[in-house]
Amino acid sequence: MKERITTLVKVLTADRYVLVLLSVFLISSLLLLAYLATAIHASELQVVVHYTSFGTTNFYRDKWYYLLSFAAFIIIMAVIHTLIAYKLLQAKGRDLTIAFMWLTFTLLVISGALFYQILKVASLS
């Protein structure tokens, strides 16, 4: 296990641009986790977690700890995308890894915007 980790670090530090992209992604993920940690509050009220126009009620409610799944999503995305970037760098090279990292940033921004909007609606209840 120690050998795998040292190999991972050596491969990632060999290319500075990929290392900077990966570092910025991980720092952005931590900032989004910090935002979620401060925005999610425990309460007895049920919060709005789902909206649809196909049903008798438009807003569906659930317990507050459903919102913790957003933080779990960010953690899982950070771990898996780091491993995928490592594997892409080894197998396909630098160019595909850079493209994948920029798409990862796009996914992180979309996720952050979506979480912000959901938490804004959830705070109204």
FIVEX-573844 format. One record per residue: x, y, z of N, C-alpha, C, CB in turn; residue number from 1. Coordinates in Angstrom, 1 decimal, decimal comma. Glycine has a CB too. Layout:
% FIVEX-573844
pt neast: X	nnorth: Y	nup: Z	caeast: X	canorth: Y	caup: Z	ceast: X	cnorth: Y	cup: Z	cbeast: X	cbnorth: Y	cbup: Z	n: NUM
...
***
This chain:
% FIVEX-573844
pt neast: 0,8	nnorth: -1,2	nup: 0,0	caeast: 0,0	canorth: 0,0	caup: 0,0	ceast: 0,9	cnorth: 1,3	cup: 0,0	cbeast: -0,9	cbnorth: 0,0	cbup: 1,2	n: 1
pt neast: 1,9	nnorth: 1,2	nup: 0,8	caeast: 2,8	canorth: 2,4	caup: 0,9	ceast: 3,5	cnorth: 2,6	cup: -0,5	cbeast: 3,9	cbnorth: 2,2	cbup: 2,0	n: 2
pt neast: 3,8	nnorth: 1,5	nup: -1,2	caeast: 4,5	canorth: 1,6	caup: -2,5	ceast: 3,5	cnorth: 2,2	cup: -3,5	cbeast: 4,9	cbnorth: 0,3	cbup: -2,9	n: 3
pt neast: 2,2	nnorth: 1,9	nup: -3,4	caeast: 1,2	canorth: 2,4	caup: -4,3	ceast: 1,1	cnorth: 3,9	cup: -4,2	cbeast: -0,1	cbnorth: 1,8	cbup: -4,2	n: 4
pt neast: 1,1	nnorth: 4,3	nup: -2,9	caeast: 0,9	canorth: 5,8	caup: -2,6	ceast: 2,1	cnorth: 6,6	cup: -3,1	cbeast: 0,7	cbnorth: 6,0	cbup: -1,1	n: 5
pt neast: 3,3	nnorth: 6,0	nup: -2,8	caeast: 4,5	canorth: 6,7	caup: -3,3	ceast: 4,6	cnorth: 6,8	cup: -4,8	cbeast: 5,8	cbnorth: 6,1	cbup: -2,7	n: 6
pt neast: 4,1	nnorth: 5,7	nup: -5,5	caeast: 4,1	canorth: 5,8	caup: -6,9	ceast: 3,1	cnorth: 6,8	cup: -7,4	cbeast: 3,7	cbnorth: 4,4	cbup: -7,5	n: 7
pt neast: 1,9	nnorth: 6,9	nup: -6,8	caeast: 0,9	canorth: 7,8	caup: -7,1	ceast: 1,5	cnorth: 9,3	cup: -7,0	cbeast: -0,3	cbnorth: 7,7	cbup: -6,3	n: 8
pt neast: 2,1	nnorth: 9,5	nup: -5,9	caeast: 2,7	canorth: 10,9	caup: -5,6	ceast: 3,8	cnorth: 11,2	cup: -6,7	cbeast: 3,2	cbnorth: 11,0	cbup: -4,2	n: 9
pt neast: 4,6	nnorth: 10,3	nup: -7,0	caeast: 5,7	canorth: 10,5	caup: -8,0	ceast: 5,1	cnorth: 10,8	cup: -9,4	cbeast: 6,6	cbnorth: 9,3	cbup: -8,0	n: 10
pt neast: 4,1	nnorth: 10,0	nup: -9,8	caeast: 3,5	canorth: 10,2	caup: -11,1	ceast: 2,8	cnorth: 11,6	cup: -11,1	cbeast: 2,5	cbnorth: 9,1	cbup: -11,4	n: 11
pt neast: 2,1	nnorth: 12,0	nup: -10,1	caeast: 1,4	canorth: 13,2	caup: -10,1	ceast: 2,3	cnorth: 14,4	cup: -10,0	cbeast: 0,4	cbnorth: 13,2	cbup: -9,0	n: 12
pt neast: 3,4	nnorth: 14,3	nup: -9,2	caeast: 4,3	canorth: 15,4	caup: -9,1	ceast: 5,2	cnorth: 15,6	cup: -10,3	cbeast: 5,1	cbnorth: 15,3	cbup: -7,8	n: 13
pt neast: 5,3	nnorth: 14,6	nup: -11,2	caeast: 6,1	canorth: 14,7	caup: -12,4	ceast: 5,6	cnorth: 15,8	cup: -13,3	cbeast: 6,2	cbnorth: 13,4	cbup: -13,1	n: 14
pt neast: 4,3	nnorth: 16,0	nup: -13,3	caeast: 3,7	canorth: 17,0	caup: -14,2	ceast: 3,1	cnorth: 18,1	cup: -13,4	cbeast: 2,6	cbnorth: 16,4	cbup: -15,1	n: 15
pt neast: 3,7	nnorth: 19,3	nup: -13,4	caeast: 3,2	canorth: 20,4	caup: -12,5	ceast: 1,8	cnorth: 20,9	cup: -12,8	cbeast: 4,2	cbnorth: 21,5	cbup: -12,6	n: 16
pt neast: 1,5	nnorth: 21,0	nup: -14,1	caeast: 0,2	canorth: 21,6	caup: -14,4	ceast: -0,9	cnorth: 20,7	cup: -13,9	cbeast: 0,1	cbnorth: 21,7	cbup: -16,0	n: 17
pt neast: -0,8	nnorth: 19,4	nup: -14,1	caeast: -1,8	canorth: 18,4	caup: -13,6	ceast: -1,8	cnorth: 18,5	cup: -12,1	cbeast: -1,5	cbnorth: 17,0	cbup: -14,1	n: 18
pt neast: -0,7	nnorth: 18,6	nup: -11,4	caeast: -0,6	canorth: 18,7	caup: -10,0	ceast: -1,4	cnorth: 20,0	cup: -9,5	cbeast: 0,8	cbnorth: 18,7	cbup: -9,5	n: 19
pt neast: -1,2	nnorth: 21,1	nup: -10,2	caeast: -1,9	canorth: 22,3	caup: -9,8	ceast: -3,4	cnorth: 22,2	cup: -10,0	cbeast: -1,3	cbnorth: 23,5	cbup: -10,6	n: 20
pt neast: -3,8	nnorth: 21,6	nup: -11,1	caeast: -5,2	canorth: 21,4	caup: -11,4	ceast: -5,8	cnorth: 20,5	cup: -10,3	cbeast: -5,4	cbnorth: 20,8	cbup: -12,7	n: 21
pt neast: -5,1	nnorth: 19,5	nup: -10,0	caeast: -5,6	canorth: 18,5	caup: -8,9	ceast: -5,7	cnorth: 19,2	cup: -7,6	cbeast: -4,7	cbnorth: 17,3	cbup: -8,9	n: 22
pt neast: -4,7	nnorth: 20,0	nup: -7,3	caeast: -4,6	canorth: 20,7	caup: -6,0	ceast: -5,8	cnorth: 21,7	cup: -5,9	cbeast: -3,3	cbnorth: 21,4	cbup: -5,8	n: 23
pt neast: -6,0	nnorth: 22,5	nup: -6,9	caeast: -7,1	canorth: 23,5	caup: -6,9	ceast: -8,4	cnorth: 22,7	cup: -6,8	cbeast: -7,0	cbnorth: 24,3	cbup: -8,2	n: 24
pt neast: -8,5	nnorth: 21,6	nup: -7,5	caeast: -9,8	canorth: 20,8	caup: -7,4	ceast: -10,0	cnorth: 20,4	cup: -6,0	cbeast: -9,8	cbnorth: 19,6	cbup: -8,3	n: 25
pt neast: -9,0	nnorth: 19,8	nup: -5,3	caeast: -9,2	canorth: 19,3	caup: -4,0	ceast: -9,4	cnorth: 20,5	cup: -3,0	cbeast: -7,9	cbnorth: 18,6	cbup: -3,5	n: 26
pt neast: -8,8	nnorth: 21,6	nup: -3,2	caeast: -9,0	canorth: 22,8	caup: -2,3	ceast: -10,5	cnorth: 23,3	cup: -2,5	cbeast: -8,0	cbnorth: 23,9	cbup: -2,6	n: 27
pt neast: -10,9	nnorth: 23,3	nup: -3,8	caeast: -12,3	canorth: 23,8	caup: -4,1	ceast: -13,3	cnorth: 22,8	cup: -3,4	cbeast: -12,5	cbnorth: 23,9	cbup: -5,6	n: 28
pt neast: -13,0	nnorth: 21,5	nup: -3,5	caeast: -13,9	canorth: 20,5	caup: -2,9	ceast: -13,9	cnorth: 20,8	cup: -1,4	cbeast: -13,4	cbnorth: 19,1	cbup: -3,2	n: 29
pt neast: -12,8	nnorth: 21,0	nup: -0,7	caeast: -12,8	canorth: 21,3	caup: 0,7	ceast: -13,6	cnorth: 22,6	cup: 1,0	cbeast: -11,4	cbnorth: 21,4	cbup: 1,2	n: 30
pt neast: -13,5	nnorth: 23,6	nup: 0,2	caeast: -14,2	canorth: 24,8	caup: 0,4	ceast: -15,7	cnorth: 24,6	cup: 0,3	cbeast: -13,8	cbnorth: 25,9	cbup: -0,6	n: 31
pt neast: -16,1	nnorth: 23,8	nup: -0,7	caeast: -17,5	canorth: 23,4	caup: -0,9	ceast: -18,0	cnorth: 22,6	cup: 0,3	cbeast: -17,8	cbnorth: 22,7	cbup: -2,2	n: 32
pt neast: -17,2	nnorth: 21,7	nup: 0,8	caeast: -17,6	canorth: 21,0	caup: 2,0	ceast: -17,7	cnorth: 21,9	cup: 3,2	cbeast: -16,5	cbnorth: 19,9	cbup: 2,4	n: 33
pt neast: -16,8	nnorth: 22,9	nup: 3,4	caeast: -16,9	canorth: 23,9	caup: 4,4	ceast: -18,2	cnorth: 24,7	cup: 4,3	cbeast: -15,7	cbnorth: 24,8	cbup: 4,5	n: 34
pt neast: -18,6	nnorth: 25,1	nup: 3,1	caeast: -19,9	canorth: 25,8	caup: 2,9	ceast: -21,0	cnorth: 24,9	cup: 3,3	cbeast: -20,0	cbnorth: 26,2	cbup: 1,4	n: 35
pt neast: -21,0	nnorth: 23,6	nup: 2,9	caeast: -22,1	canorth: 22,7	caup: 3,3	ceast: -22,2	cnorth: 22,5	cup: 4,8	cbeast: -22,0	cbnorth: 21,4	cbup: 2,6	n: 36
pt neast: -21,0	nnorth: 22,5	nup: 5,4	caeast: -21,0	canorth: 22,3	caup: 6,9	ceast: -21,6	cnorth: 23,4	cup: 7,6	cbeast: -19,6	cbnorth: 22,0	cbup: 7,4	n: 37
pt neast: -21,4	nnorth: 24,6	nup: 7,1	caeast: -22,0	canorth: 25,8	caup: 7,8	ceast: -23,4	cnorth: 26,1	cup: 7,4	cbeast: -21,1	cbnorth: 27,0	cbup: 7,4	n: 38
pt neast: -23,8	nnorth: 25,6	nup: 6,2	caeast: -25,2	canorth: 25,9	caup: 5,7	ceast: -26,2	cnorth: 24,9	cup: 6,2	cbeast: -25,2	cbnorth: 25,9	cbup: 4,2	n: 39
pt neast: -25,8	nnorth: 23,7	nup: 6,5	caeast: -26,8	canorth: 22,6	caup: 6,9	ceast: -26,9	cnorth: 22,7	cup: 8,5	cbeast: -26,3	cbnorth: 21,2	cbup: 6,5	n: 40
pt neast: -28,2	nnorth: 22,9	nup: 8,9	caeast: -28,5	canorth: 23,0	caup: 10,3	ceast: -29,5	cnorth: 21,9	cup: 10,7	cbeast: -29,0	cbnorth: 24,4	cbup: 10,7	n: 41
pt neast: -29,2	nnorth: 21,3	nup: 11,8	caeast: -30,2	canorth: 20,3	caup: 12,4	ceast: -31,4	cnorth: 21,0	cup: 12,9	cbeast: -29,5	cbnorth: 19,4	cbup: 13,5	n: 42
pt neast: -32,6	nnorth: 20,4	nup: 12,5	caeast: -33,8	canorth: 21,0	caup: 13,0	ceast: -34,9	cnorth: 19,9	cup: 13,0	cbeast: -34,3	cbnorth: 22,2	cbup: 12,2	n: 43
pt neast: -36,0	nnorth: 20,1	nup: 13,7	caeast: -37,1	canorth: 19,2	caup: 13,7	ceast: -37,9	cnorth: 19,3	cup: 12,5	cbeast: -37,9	cbnorth: 19,4	cbup: 15,0	n: 44
pt neast: -37,8	nnorth: 20,4	nup: 11,8	caeast: -38,6	canorth: 20,7	caup: 10,6	ceast: -38,1	cnorth: 19,8	cup: 9,5	cbeast: -38,6	cbnorth: 22,1	cbup: 10,2	n: 45
pt neast: -39,1	nnorth: 19,4	nup: 8,6	caeast: -38,7	canorth: 18,7	caup: 7,4	ceast: -38,3	cnorth: 19,7	cup: 6,4	cbeast: -39,8	cbnorth: 17,7	cbup: 6,9	n: 46
pt neast: -37,3	nnorth: 19,5	nup: 5,6	caeast: -36,9	canorth: 20,5	caup: 4,6	ceast: -37,2	cnorth: 20,0	cup: 3,2	cbeast: -35,3	cbnorth: 20,7	cbup: 4,7	n: 47
pt neast: -37,4	nnorth: 20,9	nup: 2,3	caeast: -37,7	canorth: 20,6	caup: 0,9	ceast: -36,4	cnorth: 20,0	cup: 0,3	cbeast: -38,2	cbnorth: 21,9	cbup: 0,1	n: 48
pt neast: -36,6	nnorth: 18,8	nup: -0,3	caeast: -35,5	canorth: 18,1	caup: -0,9	ceast: -35,7	cnorth: 17,8	cup: -2,4	cbeast: -35,1	cbnorth: 16,9	cbup: -0,2	n: 49
pt neast: -36,9	nnorth: 17,9	nup: -2,8	caeast: -37,2	canorth: 17,5	caup: -4,2	ceast: -38,4	cnorth: 18,4	cup: -4,7	cbeast: -37,6	cbnorth: 16,0	cbup: -4,3	n: 50
pt neast: -38,3	nnorth: 18,7	nup: -6,0	caeast: -39,4	canorth: 19,5	caup: -6,6	ceast: -39,7	cnorth: 18,8	cup: -7,9	cbeast: -38,9	cbnorth: 21,0	cbup: -6,8	n: 51
pt neast: -41,0	nnorth: 18,7	nup: -8,2	caeast: -41,4	canorth: 18,2	caup: -9,5	ceast: -42,8	cnorth: 18,9	cup: -9,8	cbeast: -41,6	cbnorth: 16,7	cbup: -9,5	n: 52
pt neast: -43,0	nnorth: 19,0	nup: -11,1	caeast: -44,3	canorth: 19,5	caup: -11,5	ceast: -45,3	cnorth: 18,4	cup: -11,9	cbeast: -44,2	cbnorth: 20,5	cbup: -12,7	n: 53
pt neast: -44,8	nnorth: 17,2	nup: -11,7	caeast: -45,7	canorth: 16,0	caup: -12,0	ceast: -46,2	cnorth: 15,4	cup: -10,8	cbeast: -44,9	cbnorth: 15,0	cbup: -12,9	n: 54
pt neast: -47,1	nnorth: 15,9	nup: -10,1	caeast: -47,6	canorth: 15,2	caup: -8,9	ceast: -48,6	cnorth: 16,1	cup: -8,3	cbeast: -46,5	cbnorth: 14,9	cbup: -8,0	n: 55
pt neast: -49,2	nnorth: 15,6	nup: -7,2	caeast: -50,2	canorth: 16,3	caup: -6,5	ceast: -49,5	cnorth: 17,4	cup: -5,6	cbeast: -51,0	cbnorth: 15,4	cbup: -5,6	n: 56
pt neast: -48,3	nnorth: 17,2	nup: -5,1	caeast: -47,6	canorth: 18,2	caup: -4,4	ceast: -46,3	cnorth: 18,5	cup: -5,2	cbeast: -47,3	cbnorth: 17,8	cbup: -2,9	n: 57
pt neast: -46,0	nnorth: 19,8	nup: -5,3	caeast: -44,8	canorth: 20,1	caup: -6,0	ceast: -43,5	cnorth: 20,0	cup: -5,2	cbeast: -44,9	cbnorth: 21,6	cbup: -6,5	n: 58
pt neast: -43,5	nnorth: 20,2	nup: -3,9	caeast: -42,4	canorth: 20,2	caup: -3,1	ceast: -42,5	cnorth: 18,9	cup: -2,2	cbeast: -42,2	cbnorth: 21,4	cbup: -2,2	n: 59
pt neast: -41,4	nnorth: 18,1	nup: -2,2	caeast: -41,4	canorth: 16,9	caup: -1,3	ceast: -40,4	cnorth: 17,2	cup: -0,2	cbeast: -41,0	cbnorth: 15,7	cbup: -2,2	n: 60
pt neast: -40,8	nnorth: 16,8	nup: 1,0	caeast: -40,0	canorth: 17,0	caup: 2,2	ceast: -39,4	cnorth: 15,8	cup: 2,7	cbeast: -40,8	cbnorth: 17,7	cbup: 3,2	n: 61
pt neast: -38,2	nnorth: 16,0	nup: 3,4	caeast: -37,6	canorth: 14,8	caup: 4,1	ceast: -36,8	cnorth: 15,4	cup: 5,3	cbeast: -36,6	cbnorth: 14,1	cbup: 3,1	n: 62
pt neast: -36,2	nnorth: 14,6	nup: 6,1	caeast: -35,5	canorth: 15,0	caup: 7,3	ceast: -34,3	cnorth: 15,8	cup: 6,9	cbeast: -35,1	cbnorth: 13,8	cbup: 8,1	n: 63
pt neast: -33,7	nnorth: 16,6	nup: 7,8	caeast: -32,6	canorth: 17,5	caup: 7,5	ceast: -31,3	cnorth: 16,7	cup: 7,2	cbeast: -32,3	cbnorth: 18,3	cbup: 8,7	n: 64
pt neast: -31,2	nnorth: 15,5	nup: 7,7	caeast: -29,9	canorth: 14,8	caup: 7,4	ceast: -29,9	cnorth: 14,2	cup: 6,0	cbeast: -29,8	cbnorth: 13,6	cbup: 8,4	n: 65
pt neast: -30,9	nnorth: 14,4	nup: 5,2	caeast: -30,8	canorth: 14,1	caup: 3,8	ceast: -29,8	cnorth: 15,0	cup: 3,1	cbeast: -32,2	cbnorth: 14,2	cbup: 3,1	n: 66
pt neast: -29,7	nnorth: 16,2	nup: 3,6	caeast: -28,8	canorth: 17,2	caup: 3,0	ceast: -27,3	cnorth: 16,8	cup: 3,2	cbeast: -29,0	cbnorth: 18,5	cbup: 3,6	n: 67
pt neast: -27,1	nnorth: 15,9	nup: 4,1	caeast: -25,7	canorth: 15,4	caup: 4,3	ceast: -25,2	cnorth: 14,6	cup: 3,2	cbeast: -25,6	cbnorth: 14,6	cbup: 5,6	n: 68
pt neast: -26,1	nnorth: 14,1	nup: 2,4	caeast: -25,7	canorth: 13,3	caup: 1,2	ceast: -25,0	cnorth: 14,2	cup: 0,2	cbeast: -27,0	cbnorth: 12,6	cbup: 0,6	n: 69
pt neast: -25,2	nnorth: 15,5	nup: 0,2	caeast: -24,5	canorth: 16,4	caup: -0,7	ceast: -23,0	cnorth: 16,4	cup: -0,3	cbeast: -25,0	cbnorth: 17,8	cbup: -0,6	n: 70
pt neast: -22,7	nnorth: 16,4	nup: 1,0	caeast: -21,3	canorth: 16,4	caup: 1,4	ceast: -20,7	cnorth: 15,0	cup: 1,1	cbeast: -21,2	cbnorth: 16,6	cbup: 3,0	n: 71
pt neast: -21,5	nnorth: 14,0	nup: 1,2	caeast: -20,9	canorth: 12,6	caup: 0,9	ceast: -20,6	cnorth: 12,6	cup: -0,6	cbeast: -21,9	cbnorth: 11,5	cbup: 1,2	n: 72
pt neast: -21,5	nnorth: 13,2	nup: -1,4	caeast: -21,2	canorth: 13,2	caup: -2,9	ceast: -19,9	cnorth: 14,0	cup: -3,2	cbeast: -22,4	cbnorth: 13,9	cbup: -3,6	n: 73
pt neast: -19,6	nnorth: 15,1	nup: -2,5	caeast: -18,4	canorth: 15,8	caup: -2,8	ceast: -17,2	cnorth: 15,0	cup: -2,4	cbeast: -18,4	cbnorth: 17,2	cbup: -2,0	n: 74
pt neast: -17,3	nnorth: 14,3	nup: -1,2	caeast: -16,1	canorth: 13,5	caup: -0,8	ceast: -15,9	cnorth: 12,3	cup: -1,8	cbeast: -16,4	cbnorth: 12,9	cbup: 0,6	n: 75
pt neast: -16,9	nnorth: 11,7	nup: -2,2	caeast: -16,8	canorth: 10,5	caup: -3,1	ceast: -16,3	cnorth: 11,0	cup: -4,5	cbeast: -18,1	cbnorth: 9,8	cbup: -3,3	n: 76
pt neast: -16,8	nnorth: 12,2	nup: -4,9	caeast: -16,3	canorth: 12,7	caup: -6,2	ceast: -14,8	cnorth: 13,1	cup: -6,1	cbeast: -17,2	cbnorth: 14,0	cbup: -6,6	n: 77
pt neast: -14,4	nnorth: 13,7	nup: -5,0	caeast: -13,0	canorth: 14,1	caup: -4,9	ceast: -12,1	cnorth: 12,9	cup: -4,9	cbeast: -12,8	cbnorth: 14,9	cbup: -3,6	n: 78
pt neast: -12,4	nnorth: 11,8	nup: -4,2	caeast: -11,6	canorth: 10,6	caup: -4,2	ceast: -11,6	cnorth: 9,9	cup: -5,5	cbeast: -12,1	cbnorth: 9,6	cbup: -3,1	n: 79
pt neast: -12,7	nnorth: 9,7	nup: -6,1	caeast: -12,8	canorth: 9,0	caup: -7,4	ceast: -12,2	cnorth: 9,8	cup: -8,5	cbeast: -14,2	cbnorth: 8,6	cbup: -7,7	n: 80
pt neast: -12,4	nnorth: 11,1	nup: -8,6	caeast: -11,8	canorth: 11,8	caup: -9,7	ceast: -10,3	cnorth: 12,0	cup: -9,5	cbeast: -12,5	cbnorth: 13,2	cbup: -9,7	n: 81
pt neast: -9,8	nnorth: 12,0	nup: -8,3	caeast: -8,4	canorth: 12,0	caup: -8,1	ceast: -7,8	cnorth: 10,7	cup: -8,6	cbeast: -8,0	cbnorth: 12,2	cbup: -6,6	n: 82
pt neast: -8,4	nnorth: 9,6	nup: -8,3	caeast: -7,9	canorth: 8,3	caup: -8,8	ceast: -8,0	cnorth: 8,1	cup: -10,3	cbeast: -8,7	cbnorth: 7,1	cbup: -8,1	n: 83
pt neast: -9,1	nnorth: 8,6	nup: -10,9	caeast: -9,3	canorth: 8,6	caup: -12,3	ceast: -8,3	cnorth: 9,4	cup: -13,0	cbeast: -10,7	cbnorth: 9,0	cbup: -12,7	n: 84
pt neast: -8,0	nnorth: 10,6	nup: -12,4	caeast: -6,9	canorth: 11,4	caup: -13,0	ceast: -5,6	cnorth: 10,8	cup: -13,0	cbeast: -6,9	cbnorth: 12,8	cbup: -12,3	n: 85
pt neast: -5,3	nnorth: 10,1	nup: -11,9	caeast: -4,0	canorth: 9,3	caup: -11,8	ceast: -4,0	cnorth: 8,2	cup: -12,9	cbeast: -3,9	cbnorth: 8,7	cbup: -10,4	n: 86
pt neast: -5,0	nnorth: 7,5	nup: -13,0	caeast: -5,1	canorth: 6,4	caup: -14,0	ceast: -5,0	cnorth: 6,9	cup: -15,4	cbeast: -6,3	cbnorth: 5,5	cbup: -13,8	n: 87
pt neast: -5,7	nnorth: 8,0	nup: -15,7	caeast: -5,6	canorth: 8,6	caup: -17,0	ceast: -4,2	cnorth: 9,1	cup: -17,3	cbeast: -6,6	cbnorth: 9,8	cbup: -17,1	n: 88
pt neast: -3,6	nnorth: 9,7	nup: -16,4	caeast: -2,2	canorth: 10,2	caup: -16,6	ceast: -1,3	cnorth: 9,1	cup: -16,9	cbeast: -1,7	cbnorth: 11,0	cbup: -15,4	n: 89
pt neast: -1,5	nnorth: 7,9	nup: -16,2	caeast: -0,6	canorth: 6,8	caup: -16,5	ceast: -0,9	cnorth: 6,1	cup: -17,9	cbeast: -0,8	cbnorth: 5,7	cbup: -15,4	n: 90
pt neast: -2,2	nnorth: 6,0	nup: -18,2	caeast: -2,6	canorth: 5,2	caup: -19,3	ceast: -2,7	cnorth: 6,0	cup: -20,6	cbeast: -4,0	cbnorth: 4,5	cbup: -19,1	n: 91
pt neast: -3,3	nnorth: 7,2	nup: -20,6	caeast: -3,6	canorth: 7,9	caup: -21,8	ceast: -2,8	cnorth: 9,2	cup: -22,0	cbeast: -5,0	cbnorth: 8,3	cbup: -21,8	n: 92
pt neast: -2,1	nnorth: 9,7	nup: -20,9	caeast: -1,3	canorth: 10,8	caup: -21,0	ceast: -1,8	cnorth: 12,1	cup: -20,5	cbeast: -0,9	cbnorth: 11,0	cbup: -22,5	n: 93
pt neast: -1,0	nnorth: 13,1	nup: -20,7	caeast: -1,3	canorth: 14,4	caup: -20,1	ceast: -2,5	cnorth: 15,1	cup: -20,6	cbeast: -0,1	cbnorth: 15,3	cbup: -20,2	n: 94
pt neast: -2,7	nnorth: 15,1	nup: -21,9	caeast: -3,8	canorth: 15,9	caup: -22,5	ceast: -5,1	cnorth: 15,5	cup: -22,1	cbeast: -3,7	cbnorth: 15,8	cbup: -24,0	n: 95
pt neast: -5,4	nnorth: 14,2	nup: -22,1	caeast: -6,7	canorth: 13,7	caup: -21,7	ceast: -6,9	cnorth: 13,9	cup: -20,2	cbeast: -6,8	cbnorth: 12,2	cbup: -21,9	n: 96
pt neast: -5,9	nnorth: 13,9	nup: -19,4	caeast: -6,0	canorth: 14,1	caup: -17,9	ceast: -6,4	cnorth: 15,6	cup: -17,7	cbeast: -4,7	cbnorth: 13,8	cbup: -17,2	n: 97
pt neast: -5,8	nnorth: 16,5	nup: -18,4	caeast: -6,1	canorth: 17,9	caup: -18,3	ceast: -7,5	cnorth: 18,2	cup: -18,7	cbeast: -5,1	cbnorth: 18,8	cbup: -19,1	n: 98
pt neast: -8,0	nnorth: 17,6	nup: -19,8	caeast: -9,4	canorth: 17,8	caup: -20,2	ceast: -10,3	cnorth: 17,2	cup: -19,2	cbeast: -9,6	cbnorth: 17,1	cbup: -21,6	n: 99
pt neast: -10,0	nnorth: 16,1	nup: -18,6	caeast: -10,8	canorth: 15,5	caup: -17,6	ceast: -10,9	cnorth: 16,3	cup: -16,3	cbeast: -10,3	cbnorth: 14,1	cbup: -17,2	n: 100
pt neast: -9,7	nnorth: 16,9	nup: -15,9	caeast: -9,7	canorth: 17,8	caup: -14,8	ceast: -10,6	cnorth: 19,1	cup: -15,0	cbeast: -8,3	cbnorth: 18,2	cbup: -14,4	n: 101
pt neast: -10,6	nnorth: 19,6	nup: -16,2	caeast: -11,4	canorth: 20,8	caup: -16,5	ceast: -12,9	cnorth: 20,4	cup: -16,4	cbeast: -11,0	cbnorth: 21,4	cbup: -17,8	n: 102
pt neast: -13,2	nnorth: 19,2	nup: -16,9	caeast: -14,6	canorth: 18,7	caup: -16,8	ceast: -15,0	cnorth: 18,5	cup: -15,4	cbeast: -14,8	cbnorth: 17,5	cbup: -17,6	n: 103
pt neast: -14,0	nnorth: 18,1	nup: -14,6	caeast: -14,3	canorth: 17,9	caup: -13,1	ceast: -14,6	cnorth: 19,2	cup: -12,5	cbeast: -13,0	cbnorth: 17,2	cbup: -12,5	n: 104
pt neast: -13,8	nnorth: 20,3	nup: -12,9	caeast: -14,1	canorth: 21,6	caup: -12,3	ceast: -15,5	cnorth: 22,0	cup: -12,7	cbeast: -13,1	cbnorth: 22,6	cbup: -12,8	n: 105
pt neast: -15,9	nnorth: 21,8	nup: -13,9	caeast: -17,3	canorth: 22,1	caup: -14,4	ceast: -18,3	cnorth: 21,4	cup: -13,5	cbeast: -17,4	cbnorth: 21,8	cbup: -15,9	n: 106
pt neast: -18,1	nnorth: 20,1	nup: -13,3	caeast: -19,0	canorth: 19,3	caup: -12,4	ceast: -19,1	cnorth: 19,9	cup: -11,0	cbeast: -18,6	cbnorth: 17,9	cbup: -12,4	n: 107
pt neast: -17,9	nnorth: 20,3	nup: -10,5	caeast: -17,9	canorth: 20,9	caup: -9,2	ceast: -18,6	cnorth: 22,2	cup: -9,1	cbeast: -16,4	cbnorth: 21,1	cbup: -8,7	n: 108
pt neast: -18,5	nnorth: 23,0	nup: -10,1	caeast: -19,2	canorth: 24,3	caup: -10,1	ceast: -20,7	cnorth: 24,1	cup: -10,3	cbeast: -18,7	cbnorth: 25,2	cbup: -11,3	n: 109
pt neast: -21,1	nnorth: 23,2	nup: -11,1	caeast: -22,6	canorth: 22,9	caup: -11,3	ceast: -23,1	cnorth: 22,3	cup: -10,0	cbeast: -22,8	cbnorth: 21,9	cbup: -12,4	n: 110
pt neast: -22,4	nnorth: 21,4	nup: -9,3	caeast: -22,8	canorth: 20,8	caup: -8,1	ceast: -22,9	cnorth: 21,9	cup: -7,0	cbeast: -21,8	cbnorth: 19,8	cbup: -7,6	n: 111
pt neast: -22,0	nnorth: 22,8	nup: -6,9	caeast: -22,0	canorth: 23,9	caup: -6,0	ceast: -23,2	cnorth: 24,8	cup: -6,2	cbeast: -20,8	cbnorth: 24,7	cbup: -6,0	n: 112
pt neast: -23,5	nnorth: 25,1	nup: -7,4	caeast: -24,7	canorth: 26,0	caup: -7,7	ceast: -26,0	cnorth: 25,3	cup: -7,4	cbeast: -24,7	cbnorth: 26,4	cbup: -9,2	n: 113
pt neast: -26,0	nnorth: 24,0	nup: -7,7	caeast: -27,2	canorth: 23,2	caup: -7,4	ceast: -27,4	cnorth: 23,1	cup: -5,8	cbeast: -27,1	cbnorth: 21,8	cbup: -8,0	n: 114
pt neast: -26,3	nnorth: 22,8	nup: -5,1	caeast: -26,4	canorth: 22,7	caup: -3,7	ceast: -26,9	cnorth: 24,1	cup: -3,1	cbeast: -25,1	cbnorth: 22,3	cbup: -3,1	n: 115
pt neast: -26,3	nnorth: 25,2	nup: -3,6	caeast: -26,7	canorth: 26,5	caup: -3,1	ceast: -28,2	cnorth: 26,7	cup: -3,3	cbeast: -25,9	cbnorth: 27,6	cbup: -3,8	n: 116
pt neast: -28,7	nnorth: 26,4	nup: -4,4	caeast: -30,2	canorth: 26,6	caup: -4,7	ceast: -31,0	cnorth: 25,7	cup: -3,8	cbeast: -30,5	cbnorth: 26,3	cbup: -6,2	n: 117
pt neast: -30,6	nnorth: 24,5	nup: -3,6	caeast: -31,4	canorth: 23,5	caup: -2,8	ceast: -31,4	cnorth: 24,0	cup: -1,3	cbeast: -30,8	cbnorth: 22,1	cbup: -2,9	n: 118
pt neast: -30,2	nnorth: 24,4	nup: -0,9	caeast: -30,1	canorth: 24,9	caup: 0,5	ceast: -30,9	cnorth: 26,2	cup: 0,7	cbeast: -28,6	cbnorth: 25,0	cbup: 0,9	n: 119
pt neast: -30,9	nnorth: 27,0	nup: -0,3	caeast: -31,7	canorth: 28,2	caup: -0,2	ceast: -33,2	cnorth: 27,9	cup: 0,0	cbeast: -31,5	cbnorth: 29,1	cbup: -1,5	n: 120
pt neast: -33,7	nnorth: 26,9	nup: -0,8	caeast: -35,1	canorth: 26,5	caup: -0,7	ceast: -35,3	cnorth: 25,8	cup: 0,7	cbeast: -35,5	cbnorth: 25,6	cbup: -1,9	n: 121
pt neast: -34,3	nnorth: 25,0	nup: 1,1	caeast: -34,5	canorth: 24,2	caup: 2,3	ceast: -34,5	cnorth: 25,2	cup: 3,5	cbeast: -33,3	cbnorth: 23,2	cbup: 2,4	n: 122
pt neast: -33,8	nnorth: 26,3	nup: 3,4	caeast: -33,8	canorth: 27,2	caup: 4,6	ceast: -35,1	cnorth: 28,0	cup: 4,7	cbeast: -32,6	cbnorth: 28,2	cbup: 4,4	n: 123
pt neast: -36,0	nnorth: 27,9	nup: 3,7	caeast: -37,3	canorth: 28,6	caup: 3,8	ceast: -38,2	cnorth: 27,8	cup: 4,7	cbeast: -37,9	cbnorth: 28,8	cbup: 2,5	n: 124
pt neast: -38,0	nnorth: 26,5	nup: 4,8	caeast: -39,0	canorth: 25,7	caup: 5,6	ceast: -38,7	cnorth: 25,8	cup: 7,1	cbeast: -38,9	cbnorth: 24,3	cbup: 5,2	n: 125
***
